[in-house]
Amino acid sequence: MSEPITWQVIQYIKSRLLAIDGTDGWYTSLGSGTVLDDESQYDARSGEPAAVIRIGTVARGEEQQGNRLRTYSFPIVIDYAVPIPGATNPALLAHRAMADIRRALMGSLRGAPVKLTRIDIVDSTVDLPEGSNNVIAQVNVQAGVSETLPPPA
Amino acid sequence: MSQIEFLAGLDADIHDSLLDAGLADMGVYTPPASHPGDPAPVAVYIDRDVQRVGSDGQILDHRIEVAYVMAGVVPRKGGTLTVGSETFTNQIEIENDGSVSRWAVLA
C-alpha cells in the first residue's frame, strides 16, 4: 500500500527542491544541501543550504463518485536557508533563493507521482535574521490533490 | 567628571579585570571603507549562541554578539574585528550606551 497522499506530495515537492543545483538557470544550489520533511532540526552552521517543508491543516473538498473520489487542499510552508559567506549582497541572495523555490514549483504537474490538481504559490518572503550566517526565503503554497479510495473490505 | 566619563572608566576597569580572568578579549578593529581609518586595538566581549531561524525554528544557526568598549574606537556597520584567528564583521548595532556598543556580527 502506498503512503498517504499528503506525504507523497511532500516528497514530490522535496524532489523538486533538490533539483535546484546551481546550474541550468538556478541561482542557488539547494540540491547540495538538506531538505527536511519532518520535525527534526538542521544545523546550518555547517555552511550548507537547507530547507524545511511543513504541511498545514488538510481541508477536505467535495466528495464525488459515491464517496470514493475525494479532493483535499492544504497549505505547505517552505523555508529555505542559504549560507551568506561569499555573497556580496545577502538581500539579493535571499531574493534568488525565493525565485528558485518559485521556479521549482512551477510547471506541469503531469510528471507528479501523485494526483496533484494544483500547486499555487500563495505568497513568498525573504528574511535576514540578525547575526545569522544565513538568509531565509519562505514560500507559502496551497496544494490540491484528488484521491480515489479503495472500496471497503 | 561627567556620567559618560565615569561610565567609560568603569567599563574599562571591568574589562581589565575580566581580561585577566579570561572572560574578555582584546582584538583589532578595522573601520569599513565607508569610514576609512587605521586598525586599532580594542577591548571586546564576545558572546556566542545559537539562534533558531525560519518560521518554525527548525534551522539552527550562529548568533554572535560583540560588545565593544569604545575607548578610542567607534564601531560601524561593515567594520571588522579580529581576535586571534577569527574575524567578525559588524552587521547591526543592538545597543549603545555611549561607553559600550553591542553588535550582531557575522563570523
Chai-1 contact restraints between the chains, C-beta under 6 A:
chainA,res_idxA,chainB,res_idxB,connection_type,confidence,min_distance_angstrom,max_distance_angstrom,comment,restraint_id
A,Q41,B,Q58,contact,1.0,0.0,6.0,A-B,restraint_1
A,Q41,B,L60,contact,1.0,0.0,6.0,A-B,restraint_2
A,Y42,B,I59,contact,1.0,0.0,6.0,A-B,restraint_3
A,D43,B,L60,contact,1.0,0.0,6.0,A-B,restraint_4
A,A44,B,I59,contact,1.0,0.0,6.0,A-B,restraint_5
A,A44,B,D61,contact,1.0,0.0,6.0,A-B,restraint_6
A,R45,B,H62,contact,1.0,0.0,6.0,A-B,restraint_7
A,A50,B,I59,contact,1.0,0.0,6.0,A-B,restraint_8
A,V52,B,G54,contact,1.0,0.0,6.0,A-B,restraint_9
A,V52,B,Q58,contact,1.0,0.0,6.0,A-B,restraint_10
A,D79,B,G54,contact,1.0,0.0,6.0,A-B,restraint_11
A,D79,B,S55,contact,1.0,0.0,6.0,A-B,restraint_12
A,A81,B,I59,contact,1.0,0.0,6.0,A-B,restraint_13
A,P129,B,V53,contact,1.0,0.0,6.0,A-B,restraint_14
A,E130,B,I92,contact,1.0,0.0,6.0,A-B,restraint_15
A,E130,B,A104,contact,1.0,0.0,6.0,A-B,restraint_16
A,G131,B,R63,contact,1.0,0.0,6.0,A-B,restraint_17
A,G131,B,I64,contact,1.0,0.0,6.0,A-B,restraint_18
A,G131,B,A104,contact,1.0,0.0,6.0,A-B,restraint_19
A,S132,B,V53,contact,1.0,0.0,6.0,A-B,restraint_20
A,S132,B,D61,contact,1.0,0.0,6.0,A-B,restraint_21
A,N133,B,D61,contact,1.0,0.0,6.0,A-B,restraint_22
A,N133,B,H62,contact,1.0,0.0,6.0,A-B,restraint_23
A,N134,B,D61,contact,1.0,0.0,6.0,A-B,restraint_24
A,I136,B,V53,contact,1.0,0.0,6.0,A-B,restraint_25
A,I136,B,G54,contact,1.0,0.0,6.0,A-B,restraint_26
A,Q138,B,S55,contact,1.0,0.0,6.0,A-B,restraint_27
